[in-house]
Amino acid sequence: MEFEDRVPFVVRLDTEDRQVLFACGTRLIFPVRQVLLRQHEPSAHVLILLSGWTKVWA
């Protein structure tokens, strides 16, 4: 899958919407190679990557 552009999701939000989104969550910093989510693991949260890289595989 190739994306048309590389504009981050949070940059596309209006300033007010971005502030509301960030106020709803908690900023976390993960160490290198930390597993963030596991397949089939129940969860009720969303992760928004603000900086860095992640790898998704199954």
Secondary structure, DSSP 4 states (H G I P E B T S, - for coil): ---S----HHHHS-HHHHHHHHHTS------TT-----TT----------SS------
